Amino acid sequence: MNDLTGCMYEQGSCLPTWFGDFELSCEFQPIVSPTHRRTVGFEALARARRCNDPVSPAVLFSEAESEGDEPCLDIVLWQQALRTYAETRPNAWLFLNLSAASVVDSRTAPDILAQLVHQSGLSCDRIVLEIVEDAVSDQEALARFVAGCRNHGFRIAIDDFGAGDAHFERIWRIRPDIVKMDRTMVVHAAENARASRLFLSLIRMIRENGSLVLVEGLETREQAALAWESEADFYQGFWYSHPRTELRTASAEAEPRLFLAQQHFTALNDQQESEQIQCLRNLRHEVLETCHQIAGGTALAEAATHLLTSPGAKRCYLLDTRGVQQGETAFAAGYASRGAAFNPLLSAEGASWSHREYFRSATNRPGEIHLSRPYVALPDSARTVTVSHMTFTYYGYRILCLDIHPEQAFPGSHHHLPHHI
């Protein structure tokens, strides 16, 4: 056992001289689960004062880094957080941060961290280690560290995913229990529609890969609404609670905020869904009328004239039961001429759309009118949803497809659309 390990269990006994300038403490910010409707974790956050004046944690850690004492600082902060957490032992995880230096330093090896936890009378399965994985350059050392921590029962969280040089490859290698989305992504996604769609897709990919997702840094109603829409597993941020010195105080602030937010966003979703259903009912009438005319022998371009005036309508086409397009596409007025750029993808007679969701839905459930999930359509590389319905014609069964712009047809709907009418 090295010298630091031997002395670290006495508060302050392992501190270098320069630490004497600082008064160190911890505050706790709740992490809430919208599913459980309560606090399920607390992140311990470092606080420092010098000469009775607050000091930014960034300044504290910068000084520790310059002296090579980040592992020692991590140990002292862990001791304080564990002591406070052990006093109440809440039914919630304790999230503890580790600097990149600590991940590869023998003074903070997994065995030593586990000993710290046990000295506090706790078990390691109560602790979630937060690691900023892109800050650790030695990936083999990181993998060994994570494996050692898992052997003791620690859970692993990747912090600030999406910032800097974070890659999915590292997530697949580390297999974290929890991925915390970087706050800058949340801010941009709440302000930009394209960034929002990317953010929602990233969360879906991470969850499908086997990790839970925590959206942190939520400070505004828009950001909280985005987190709700994302179906992320956990939320954290000032919108729910500011960091507090006492765990019970922090939780008492966060849980009522979560309840009110859920009521608000659920009511908003219900209102949007009601509006969408009404729009779809109107669209259903136009789709069935178009199918009726096609069944009577009217050419698609003529039969779909009125259908293509529906809000957001872009183009209409017919597929056979193999998914092959029959005839050319009928476009909404002025759509095909938008932009003068050459586009060979607009001509699609003979193209196979059998791999598309809207084709499979129409052939699997021919009695319904279906609405696909949003996707990027080939002809215009734009976000699209497709209405599809199987109808009978002189030439046999055909699937009528209508591509529409979701934001124009269903304002405010984002990704939550009914899948059949």
C-alpha positions as a Markdown table, in Angstrom:
| # | Residue | x | y | z |
|---|---|---|---|---|
| 1 | Met | 0.0 | 0.0 | 0.0 |
| 2 | Asn | 1.5 | 3.4 | -1.0 |
| 3 | Asp | 1.8 | 6.3 | 1.3 |
| 4 | Leu | -1.3 | 8.0 | 0.1 |
| 5 | Thr | -3.4 | 4.9 | 0.6 |
| 6 | Gly | -2.2 | 4.6 | 4.1 |
| 7 | Cys | -3.2 | 8.1 | 5.1 |
| 8 | Met | -6.2 | 8.9 | 3.0 |
| 9 | Tyr | -8.8 | 7.8 | 5.5 |
| 10 | Glu | -7.9 | 10.6 | 7.9 |
| 11 | Gln | -9.6 | 13.7 | 6.7 |
| 12 | Gly | -7.1 | 16.1 | 5.2 |
| 13 | Ser | -4.1 | 13.9 | 6.1 |
| 14 | Cys | -3.1 | 13.3 | 2.5 |
| 15 | Leu | -3.5 | 16.9 | 1.3 |
| 16 | Pro | -0.5 | 18.7 | -0.2 |
| 17 | Thr | 0.4 | 22.1 | 1.3 |
| 18 | Trp | -1.3 | 24.2 | -1.3 |
| 19 | Phe | -4.7 | 22.5 | -0.4 |
| 20 | Gly | -4.5 | 24.5 | 2.8 |
| 21 | Asp | -5.6 | 27.6 | 0.9 |
| 22 | Phe | -9.0 | 26.0 | 0.2 |
| 23 | Glu | -12.0 | 25.1 | 2.3 |
| 24 | Leu | -13.6 | 22.1 | 0.4 |
| 25 | Ser | -17.2 | 20.8 | 0.6 |
| 26 | Cys | -19.8 | 19.1 | -1.5 |
| 27 | Glu | -23.3 | 19.8 | -2.8 |
| 28 | Phe | -25.7 | 17.4 | -4.3 |
| 29 | Gln | -27.9 | 17.7 | -7.3 |
| 30 | Pro | -30.9 | 15.3 | -7.7 |
| 31 | Ile | -31.2 | 13.0 | -10.7 |
| 32 | Val | -34.8 | 12.1 | -11.3 |
| 33 | Ser | -36.6 | 9.3 | -13.2 |
| 34 | Pro | -39.7 | 10.4 | -15.1 |
| 35 | Thr | -40.8 | 6.7 | -15.0 |
| 36 | His | -40.5 | 6.3 | -11.3 |
| 37 | Arg | -41.5 | 9.9 | -10.7 |
| 38 | Arg | -38.9 | 10.4 | -8.0 |
| 39 | Thr | -35.2 | 11.0 | -7.3 |
| 40 | Val | -33.1 | 8.0 | -8.2 |
| 41 | Gly | -29.6 | 9.6 | -7.8 |
| 42 | Phe | -27.6 | 12.5 | -6.5 |
| 43 | Glu | -24.5 | 13.8 | -8.2 |
| 44 | Ala | -21.9 | 15.1 | -5.7 |
| 45 | Leu | -20.4 | 18.4 | -6.9 |
| 46 | Ala | -17.2 | 20.0 | -5.5 |
| 47 | Arg | -17.4 | 23.4 | -3.9 |
| 48 | Ala | -14.5 | 25.5 | -2.7 |
| 49 | Arg | -13.8 | 28.7 | -0.8 |
| 50 | Arg | -10.6 | 30.6 | -0.3 |
| 51 | Cys | -10.4 | 33.3 | 2.3 |
| 52 | Asn | -14.1 | 33.0 | 2.7 |
| 53 | Asp | -14.7 | 33.8 | -1.0 |
| 54 | Pro | -16.3 | 31.2 | -3.4 |
| 55 | Val | -13.8 | 29.7 | -5.9 |
| 56 | Ser | -14.9 | 28.1 | -9.1 |
| 57 | Pro | -14.4 | 24.3 | -9.2 |
| 58 | Ala | -12.6 | 24.8 | -12.5 |
| 59 | Val | -10.0 | 26.9 | -10.7 |
| 60 | Leu | -9.6 | 24.3 | -7.9 |
| 61 | Phe | -9.2 | 21.4 | -10.4 |
| 62 | Ser | -6.9 | 23.5 | -12.6 |
| 63 | Glu | -4.6 | 24.0 | -9.6 |
| 64 | Ala | -4.7 | 20.4 | -8.7 |
| 65 | Glu | -3.9 | 19.4 | -12.3 |
| 66 | Ser | -0.9 | 21.8 | -12.4 |
| 67 | Glu | 0.5 | 20.2 | -9.2 |
| 68 | Gly | -0.3 | 16.6 | -10.3 |
| 69 | Asp | -2.6 | 16.2 | -7.3 |
| 70 | Glu | -6.0 | 15.5 | -9.0 |
| 71 | Pro | -6.2 | 11.9 | -7.6 |
| 72 | Cys | -5.7 | 13.3 | -4.1 |
| 73 | Leu | -8.3 | 15.9 | -4.6 |
| 74 | Asp | -10.8 | 13.3 | -5.9 |
| 75 | Ile | -10.2 | 11.2 | -2.8 |
| 76 | Val | -10.9 | 14.0 | -0.4 |
| 77 | Leu | -14.1 | 15.0 | -2.2 |
| 78 | Trp | -15.2 | 11.3 | -2.3 |
| 79 | Gln | -14.7 | 11.1 | 1.5 |
| 80 | Gln | -16.9 | 14.1 | 2.1 |
| 81 | Ala | -19.6 | 13.0 | -0.3 |
| 82 | Leu | -19.6 | 9.5 | 1.0 |
| 83 | Arg | -19.8 | 10.7 | 4.6 |
| 84 | Thr | -22.9 | 12.9 | 3.9 |
| 85 | Tyr | -24.6 | 10.2 | 1.8 |
| 86 | Ala | -24.0 | 7.5 | 4.4 |
| 87 | Glu | -25.8 | 9.6 | 7.0 |
| 88 | Thr | -29.2 | 9.2 | 5.2 |
| 89 | Arg | -28.6 | 6.2 | 2.9 |
| 90 | Pro | -31.4 | 7.3 | 0.4 |
| 91 | Asn | -33.0 | 4.9 | -2.0 |
| 92 | Ala | -30.9 | 6.5 | -4.8 |
| 93 | Trp | -27.4 | 6.1 | -6.3 |
| 94 | Leu | -24.6 | 8.4 | -5.5 |
| 95 | Phe | -22.8 | 9.8 | -8.6 |
| 96 | Leu | -19.2 | 10.5 | -8.0 |
| 97 | Asn | -16.8 | 12.1 | -10.5 |
| 98 | Leu | -13.3 | 11.0 | -11.3 |
| 99 | Ser | -10.7 | 13.1 | -13.2 |
| 100 | Ala | -9.0 | 11.6 | -16.2 |
| 101 | Ala | -5.8 | 11.5 | -14.1 |
| 102 | Ser | -7.4 | 9.4 | -11.4 |
| 103 | Val | -8.4 | 6.7 | -13.9 |
| 104 | Val | -4.8 | 5.9 | -14.7 |
| 105 | Asp | -3.2 | 6.7 | -11.3 |
| 106 | Ser | -2.4 | 3.9 | -8.8 |
| 107 | Arg | -3.5 | 6.2 | -5.9 |
| 108 | Thr | -7.1 | 5.8 | -7.1 |
| 109 | Ala | -7.0 | 2.2 | -8.3 |
| 110 | Pro | -10.4 | 0.3 | -8.2 |
| 111 | Asp | -9.3 | -1.5 | -5.0 |
| 112 | Ile | -8.6 | 1.8 | -3.3 |
| 113 | Leu | -11.9 | 3.4 | -4.4 |
| 114 | Ala | -13.8 | 0.3 | -3.1 |
| 115 | Gln | -12.0 | 0.5 | 0.2 |
| 116 | Leu | -13.1 | 4.2 | 0.5 |
| 117 | Val | -16.7 | 3.2 | 0.0 |
| 118 | His | -16.5 | 0.3 | 2.5 |
| 119 | Gln | -14.8 | 2.6 | 5.1 |
| 120 | Ser | -18.0 | 4.7 | 4.9 |
| 121 | Gly | -20.1 | 1.7 | 5.6 |
| 122 | Leu | -21.5 | 1.5 | 2.1 |
| 123 | Ser | -21.5 | -1.0 | -0.7 |
| 124 | Cys | -20.1 | -0.2 | -4.1 |
| 125 | Asp | -23.3 | -1.0 | -5.9 |
| 126 | Arg | -24.7 | 2.3 | -4.5 |
| 127 | Ile | -22.0 | 4.3 | -6.4 |
| 128 | Val | -22.0 | 5.4 | -10.1 |
| 129 | Leu | -18.6 | 6.5 | -11.3 |
| 130 | Glu | -18.7 | 9.4 | -13.8 |
| 131 | Ile | -15.8 | 9.3 | -16.3 |
| 132 | Val | -15.2 | 11.8 | -19.1 |
| 133 | Glu | -14.0 | 9.0 | -21.4 |
| 134 | Asp | -12.6 | 11.2 | -24.2 |
| 135 | Ala | -10.2 | 12.9 | -21.7 |
| 136 | Val | -8.5 | 9.5 | -21.1 |
| 137 | Ser | -5.9 | 9.0 | -23.8 |
| 138 | Asp | -4.8 | 5.5 | -22.8 |
| 139 | Gln | -7.8 | 3.4 | -23.8 |
| 140 | Glu | -6.4 | 0.2 | -22.6 |
| 141 | Ala | -5.8 | 1.6 | -19.2 |
| 142 | Leu | -9.4 | 2.9 | -19.2 |
| 143 | Ala | -10.7 | -0.5 | -20.1 |
| 144 | Arg | -8.7 | -2.1 | -17.3 |
| 145 | Phe | -9.9 | 0.5 | -14.8 |
| 146 | Val | -13.6 | 0.0 | -15.8 |
| 147 | Ala | -13.3 | -3.7 | -15.5 |
| 148 | Gly | -11.7 | -3.5 | -12.1 |
| 149 | Cys | -14.5 | -1.1 | -10.9 |
| 150 | Arg | -17.2 | -3.4 | -12.2 |
| 151 | Asn | -15.7 | -6.3 | -10.3 |
| 152 | His | -16.3 | -4.4 | -7.1 |
| 153 | Gly | -19.9 | -3.6 | -8.1 |
| 154 | Phe | -19.5 | 0.0 | -9.2 |
| 155 | Arg | -21.8 | 1.3 | -12.0 |
| 156 | Ile | -20.1 | 3.2 | -14.8 |
| 157 | Ala | -21.4 | 6.4 | -16.4 |
| 158 | Ile | -19.9 | 8.2 | -19.3 |
| 159 | Asp | -20.0 | 12.0 | -18.7 |
| 160 | Asp | -20.4 | 14.8 | -21.2 |
| 161 | Phe | -21.1 | 12.5 | -24.2 |
| 162 | Gly | -21.2 | 14.6 | -27.4 |
| 163 | Ala | -18.6 | 17.1 | -26.3 |
| 164 | Gly | -15.1 | 17.1 | -27.6 |
| 165 | Asp | -13.8 | 13.9 | -29.2 |
| 166 | Ala | -16.5 | 11.5 | -27.8 |
| 167 | His | -17.1 | 8.5 | -30.1 |
| 168 | Phe | -19.6 | 5.6 | -30.2 |
| 169 | Glu | -16.7 | 3.2 | -30.6 |
| 170 | Arg | -15.7 | 4.0 | -27.1 |
| 171 | Ile | -19.2 | 3.5 | -25.8 |
| 172 | Trp | -19.3 | 0.1 | -27.4 |
| 173 | Arg | -16.0 | -0.7 | -25.9 |
| 174 | Ile | -16.7 | 0.5 | -22.3 |
| 175 | Arg | -20.4 | -0.6 | -22.3 |
| 176 | Pro | -21.4 | 2.1 | -19.7 |
| 177 | Asp | -24.5 | 1.6 | -17.6 |
| 178 | Ile | -25.4 | 5.2 | -18.1 |
| 179 | Val | -24.5 | 7.8 | -20.7 |
| 180 | Lys | -24.8 | 11.5 | -19.7 |
| 181 | Met | -25.5 | 13.8 | -22.7 |
| 182 | Asp | -23.4 | 16.9 | -22.8 |
| 183 | Arg | -25.3 | 20.1 | -21.9 |
| 184 | Thr | -24.1 | 21.9 | -25.1 |
| 185 | Met | -26.0 | 19.3 | -27.1 |
| 186 | Val | -29.2 | 20.0 | -25.1 |
| 187 | Val | -28.9 | 23.7 | -25.6 |
| 188 | His | -28.4 | 23.5 | -29.3 |
| 189 | Ala | -31.1 | 20.9 | -29.7 |
| 190 | Ala | -33.7 | 23.0 | -27.9 |
| 191 | Glu | -33.0 | 25.9 | -30.3 |
| 192 | Asn | -32.5 | 24.2 | -33.6 |
| 193 | Ala | -34.9 | 21.7 | -35.3 |
| 194 | Arg | -32.1 | 19.8 | -37.1 |
| 195 | Ala | -30.0 | 19.6 | -34.0 |
| 196 | Ser | -33.1 | 18.4 | -32.1 |
| 197 | Arg | -33.6 | 15.5 | -34.5 |
| 198 | Leu | -30.0 | 14.5 | -34.3 |
| 199 | Phe | -30.1 | 14.6 | -30.5 |
| 200 | Leu | -33.2 | 12.5 | -30.3 |
| 201 | Ser | -31.6 | 9.9 | -32.7 |
| 202 | Leu | -28.5 | 9.8 | -30.7 |
| 203 | Ile | -30.4 | 9.0 | -27.5 |
| 204 | Arg | -32.4 | 6.3 | -29.3 |
| 205 | Met | -29.1 | 4.7 | -30.6 |
| 206 | Ile | -27.5 | 4.8 | -27.2 |
| 207 | Arg | -30.5 | 3.1 | -25.5 |
| 208 | Glu | -30.7 | 0.5 | -28.2 |
| 209 | Asn | -27.0 | -0.2 | -27.6 |
| 210 | Gly | -27.9 | -1.2 | -24.0 |
| 211 | Ser | -27.1 | 2.0 | -21.9 |
| 212 | Leu | -29.5 | 4.2 | -20.0 |
| 213 | Val | -29.5 | 7.9 | -20.9 |
| 214 | Leu | -29.3 | 10.8 | -18.6 |
| 215 | Val | -30.0 | 14.3 | -20.0 |
| 216 | Glu | -28.2 | 16.9 | -17.8 |
| 217 | Gly | -28.0 | 20.6 | -17.7 |
| 218 | Leu | -31.8 | 21.2 | -18.1 |
| 219 | Glu | -32.4 | 24.8 | -17.2 |
| 220 | Thr | -35.4 | 26.0 | -19.4 |
| 221 | Arg | -38.9 | 24.8 | -20.2 |
| 222 | Glu | -37.8 | 24.1 | -23.8 |
| 223 | Gln | -34.9 | 21.9 | -22.7 |
| 224 | Ala | -37.1 | 20.0 | -20.2 |
| 225 | Ala | -39.7 | 19.5 | -23.0 |
| 226 | Leu | -36.9 | 18.2 | -25.3 |
| 227 | Ala | -35.8 | 15.7 | -22.6 |
| 228 | Trp | -39.4 | 14.6 | -22.2 |
| 229 | Glu | -39.8 | 14.0 | -25.9 |
| 230 | Ser | -36.5 | 12.1 | -26.1 |
| 231 | Glu | -37.7 | 9.4 | -23.7 |
| 232 | Ala | -34.4 | 9.6 | -21.9 |
| 233 | Asp | -34.3 | 7.6 | -18.7 |
| 234 | Phe | -33.1 | 10.3 | -16.2 |
| 235 | Tyr | -33.1 | 14.1 | -16.0 |
| 236 | Gln | -30.8 | 16.5 | -14.1 |
| 237 | Gly | -30.5 | 20.3 | -14.0 |
| 238 | Phe | -31.6 | 23.6 | -12.4 |
| 239 | Trp | -35.1 | 23.2 | -14.0 |
| 240 | Tyr | -35.7 | 20.5 | -11.4 |
| 241 | Ser | -33.3 | 21.5 | -8.5 |
| 242 | His | -30.2 | 23.4 | -7.8 |
| 243 | Pro | -27.4 | 21.6 | -5.9 |
| 244 | Arg | -28.0 | 21.6 | -2.2 |
| 245 | Thr | -25.9 | 20.6 | 0.8 |
| 246 | Glu | -28.5 | 18.2 | 2.1 |
| 247 | Leu | -29.9 | 15.4 | 0.1 |
| 248 | Arg | -33.4 | 15.5 | 1.5 |
| 249 | Thr | -33.6 | 19.3 | 0.7 |
| 250 | Ala | -32.5 | 18.7 | -2.9 |
| 251 | Ser | -35.0 | 15.8 | -3.4 |
| 252 | Ala | -37.8 | 17.8 | -1.8 |
| 253 | Glu | -37.3 | 20.5 | -4.4 |
| 254 | Ala | -36.9 | 18.2 | -7.5 |
| 255 | Glu | -39.8 | 15.8 | -7.1 |
| 256 | Pro | -42.7 | 18.3 | -7.1 |
| 257 | Arg | -41.0 | 20.0 | -10.1 |
| 258 | Leu | -41.0 | 16.7 | -11.9 |
| 259 | Phe | -44.6 | 16.0 | -11.1 |
| 260 | Leu | -45.7 | 19.4 | -12.4 |
| 261 | Ala | -43.6 | 19.0 | -15.5 |
| 262 | Gln | -45.1 | 15.7 | -16.3 |
| 263 | Gln | -48.6 | 17.1 | -15.9 |
| 264 | His | -47.7 | 20.0 | -18.3 |
| 265 | Phe | -46.0 | 17.9 | -20.9 |
| 266 | Thr | -48.6 | 15.1 | -20.9 |
| 267 | Ala | -51.4 | 17.7 | -21.4 |
| 268 | Leu | -49.4 | 19.3 | -24.2 |
| 269 | Asn | -48.9 | 15.9 | -25.9 |
| 270 | Asp | -52.6 | 15.1 | -25.5 |
| 271 | Gln | -53.5 | 18.4 | -27.2 |
| 272 | Gln | -51.1 | 17.8 | -30.0 |
| 273 | Glu | -52.3 | 14.3 | -30.5 |
| 274 | Ser | -55.9 | 15.5 | -30.7 |
| 275 | Glu | -55.0 | 18.0 | -33.3 |
| 276 | Gln | -53.0 | 15.4 | -35.3 |
| 277 | Ile | -55.9 | 12.9 | -35.2 |
| 278 | Gln | -58.3 | 15.6 | -36.6 |
| 279 | Cys | -55.8 | 16.4 | -39.4 |
| 280 | Leu | -55.5 | 12.7 | -40.2 |
| 281 | Arg | -59.3 | 12.3 | -40.3 |
| 282 | Asn | -59.5 | 15.0 | -42.9 |
| 283 | Leu | -56.6 | 13.4 | -44.8 |
| 284 | Arg | -58.3 | 10.0 | -44.6 |
| 285 | His | -61.3 | 11.3 | -46.5 |
| 286 | Glu | -59.0 | 12.6 | -49.3 |
| 287 | Val | -57.0 | 9.4 | -49.4 |
| 288 | Leu | -60.1 | 7.2 | -49.8 |
| 289 | Glu | -61.6 | 9.5 | -52.4 |
| 290 | Thr | -58.3 | 9.3 | -54.4 |
| 291 | Cys | -58.3 | 5.5 | -54.1 |
| 292 | His | -61.9 | 5.4 | -55.3 |
| 293 | Gln | -61.1 | 7.4 | -58.4 |
| 294 | Ile | -58.0 | 5.2 | -59.2 |
| 295 | Ala | -60.2 | 2.1 | -58.8 |
| 296 | Gly | -62.6 | 3.5 | -61.3 |
| 297 | Gly | -59.8 | 4.0 | -63.9 |
| 298 | Thr | -58.8 | 7.6 | -63.3 |
| 299 | Ala | -55.1 | 8.3 | -63.8 |
| 300 | Leu | -53.1 | 9.0 | -60.7 |
| 301 | Ala | -52.2 | 12.6 | -61.7 |
| 302 | Glu | -55.8 | 13.5 | -62.1 |
| 303 | Ala | -57.2 | 11.4 | -59.2 |
| 304 | Ala | -54.7 | 12.9 | -56.7 |
| 305 | Thr | -55.2 | 16.5 | -57.7 |
| 306 | His | -57.2 | 17.4 | -54.6 |
| 307 | Leu | -55.2 | 15.2 | -52.3 |
| 308 | Leu | -52.0 | 17.0 | -53.3 |
| 309 | Thr | -53.4 | 20.3 | -52.0 |
| 310 | Ser | -53.4 | 18.8 | -48.4 |
| 311 | Pro | -51.2 | 20.7 | -45.9 |
| 312 | Gly | -47.6 | 19.6 | -46.4 |
| 313 | Ala | -48.3 | 17.3 | -49.4 |
| 314 | Lys | -45.2 | 16.9 | -51.6 |
| 315 | Arg | -45.8 | 13.9 | -54.0 |
| 316 | Cys | -48.0 | 10.9 | -54.6 |
| 317 | Tyr | -47.2 | 7.6 | -56.3 |
| 318 | Leu | -48.5 | 4.0 | -56.7 |
| 319 | Leu | -46.7 | 0.7 | -55.8 |
| 320 | Asp | -47.5 | -2.8 | -56.7 |
| 321 | Thr | -47.6 | -5.6 | -54.2 |
| 322 | Arg | -43.8 | -6.1 | -54.6 |
| 323 | Gly | -43.1 | -2.5 | -53.7 |
| 324 | Val | -42.2 | -1.5 | -57.3 |
| 325 | Gln | -43.4 | 2.0 | -58.3 |
| 326 | Gln | -45.9 | 1.9 | -61.2 |
| 327 | Gly | -45.8 | 5.0 | -63.3 |
| 328 | Glu | -44.2 | 8.4 | -62.6 |
| 329 | Thr | -44.7 | 10.4 | -59.4 |
| 330 | Ala | -47.5 | 13.0 | -59.2 |
| 331 | Phe | -46.2 | 16.2 | -57.6 |
| 332 | Ala | -48.0 | 18.9 | -55.7 |
| 333 | Ala | -48.3 | 22.2 | -57.6 |
| 334 | Gly | -44.9 | 23.8 | -58.0 |
| 335 | Tyr | -43.1 | 21.1 | -56.0 |
| 336 | Ala | -41.0 | 19.5 | -58.8 |
| 337 | Ser | -39.8 | 22.8 | -60.0 |
| 338 | Arg | -38.6 | 24.0 | -56.6 |
| 339 | Gly | -34.9 | 24.8 | -57.1 |
| 340 | Ala | -33.3 | 24.5 | -60.5 |
| 341 | Ala | -30.7 | 21.9 | -59.5 |
| 342 | Phe | -30.6 | 18.7 | -61.6 |
| 343 | Asn | -32.0 | 15.8 | -59.6 |
| 344 | Pro | -32.3 | 12.4 | -61.2 |
| 345 | Leu | -34.0 | 11.0 | -58.1 |
| 346 | Leu | -37.2 | 12.7 | -58.8 |
| 347 | Ser | -37.9 | 10.2 | -61.6 |
| 348 | Ala | -38.8 | 7.0 | -59.8 |
| 349 | Glu | -40.9 | 4.8 | -62.1 |
| 350 | Gly | -39.7 | 1.2 | -61.6 |
| 351 | Ala | -38.0 | 2.1 | -58.3 |
| 352 | Ser | -38.4 | -0.5 | -55.5 |
| 353 | Trp | -39.7 | 0.8 | -52.2 |
| 354 | Ser | -40.3 | -2.6 | -50.6 |
| 355 | His | -37.8 | -1.9 | -47.8 |
| 356 | Arg | -39.8 | 1.1 | -46.6 |
| 357 | Glu | -42.0 | 0.9 | -43.5 |
| 358 | Tyr | -45.0 | 2.5 | -45.1 |
| 359 | Phe | -45.0 | -0.3 | -47.8 |
| 360 | Arg | -44.8 | -3.1 | -45.3 |
| 361 | Ser | -47.5 | -1.6 | -43.1 |
| 362 | Ala | -49.9 | -1.2 | -46.0 |
| 363 | Thr | -49.4 | -4.8 | -47.2 |
| 364 | Asn | -49.5 | -6.3 | -43.7 |
| 365 | Arg | -52.7 | -4.5 | -42.7 |
| 366 | Pro | -54.5 | -3.6 | -45.9 |
| 367 | Gly | -57.7 | -2.4 | -44.2 |
| 368 | Glu | -56.0 | 0.6 | -42.6 |
| 369 | Ile | -54.5 | 3.9 | -43.7 |
| 370 | His | -51.0 | 4.1 | -42.3 |
| 371 | Leu | -48.7 | 7.0 | -41.4 |
| 372 | Ser | -44.9 | 6.2 | -41.3 |
| 373 | Arg | -42.4 | 7.4 | -38.8 |
| 374 | Pro | -40.4 | 10.4 | -39.9 |
| 375 | Tyr | -37.5 | 9.6 | -42.2 |
| 376 | Val | -35.3 | 11.3 | -44.8 |
| 377 | Ala | -36.8 | 10.7 | -48.3 |
| 378 | Leu | -34.6 | 10.0 | -51.3 |
| 379 | Pro | -36.1 | 12.4 | -53.8 |
| 380 | Asp | -35.4 | 15.6 | -51.8 |
| 381 | Ser | -33.3 | 14.5 | -48.9 |
| 382 | Ala | -35.9 | 16.1 | -46.6 |
| 383 | Arg | -37.7 | 14.9 | -43.5 |
| 384 | Thr | -40.8 | 13.2 | -44.6 |
| 385 | Val | -43.7 | 11.0 | -43.4 |
| 386 | Thr | -45.6 | 8.8 | -45.8 |
| 387 | Val | -49.3 | 8.0 | -45.8 |
| 388 | Ser | -50.0 | 4.6 | -47.4 |
| 389 | His | -53.1 | 2.6 | -48.2 |
| 390 | Met | -53.8 | -0.5 | -50.3 |
| 391 | Thr | -56.5 | -0.2 | -52.9 |
| 392 | Phe | -57.8 | -2.4 | -55.7 |
| 393 | Thr | -57.6 | -1.3 | -59.3 |
| 394 | Tyr | -58.2 | -2.8 | -62.8 |
| 395 | Tyr | -54.5 | -3.9 | -62.7 |
| 396 | Gly | -54.8 | -5.5 | -59.3 |
| 397 | Tyr | -53.9 | -4.3 | -55.8 |
| 398 | Arg | -51.9 | -1.1 | -55.6 |
| 399 | Ile | -50.5 | 0.9 | -52.7 |
| 400 | Leu | -51.2 | 4.6 | -52.8 |
| 401 | Cys | -48.4 | 6.6 | -51.1 |
| 402 | Leu | -48.5 | 10.3 | -50.2 |
| 403 | Asp | -45.3 | 11.9 | -49.0 |
| 404 | Ile | -45.9 | 14.9 | -46.8 |
| 405 | His | -43.7 | 17.4 | -44.8 |
| 406 | Pro | -44.5 | 16.5 | -41.1 |
| 407 | Glu | -43.9 | 20.0 | -39.7 |
| 408 | Gln | -46.2 | 21.6 | -42.2 |
| 409 | Ala | -48.9 | 19.0 | -42.0 |
| 410 | Phe | -48.8 | 18.5 | -38.2 |
| 411 | Pro | -47.3 | 21.7 | -36.6 |
| 412 | Gly | -45.6 | 21.0 | -33.2 |
| 413 | Ser | -45.8 | 17.2 | -33.7 |
| 414 | His | -42.1 | 16.5 | -33.8 |
| 415 | His | -41.7 | 12.7 | -33.7 |
| 416 | His | -44.9 | 11.7 | -32.0 |
| 417 | Leu | -47.4 | 10.8 | -34.7 |
| 418 | Pro | -50.1 | 8.1 | -34.8 |
| 419 | His | -49.0 | 5.2 | -37.1 |
| 420 | His | -52.4 | 4.4 | -38.6 |
| 421 | Ile | -55.7 | 6.2 | -39.2 |
